[in-house]
Amino acid sequence: MPAGDVETFHQDGSWHNRIEGSSDLLSTYPTREEAVAAGRDEARQRKVEHLVHNLDGTIGERNTYGHDPRDIPG
């Protein structure tokens, strides 16, 4: 499985999921809610982060479903 994180973003009137850094789409949905749910499931399966972008492209939400990249003791 690819090691990249899953990102959910809006483009051309639809919401999409893809592996970060790839131009290939995993899936396309008419609503943000559907895309986020599918992206979350994919990130959990791959044990990676899920990044959800706002309409303006900024990251609005970030969740880790596997190795947490932060190095925080405790």
Sequence and secondary structure as in RCSB ss.txt:
>XXXX:A:sequence
MPAGDVETFHQDGSWHNRIEGSSDLLSTYPTREEAVAAGRDEARQRKVEHLVHNLDGTIGERNTYGHDPRDIPG
>XXXX:A:secstr
   S EEEEEETTEEEEEETT  SEEEEESSHHHHHHHHHHHHHHHT EEEEE TTSSEEEEEESSS       
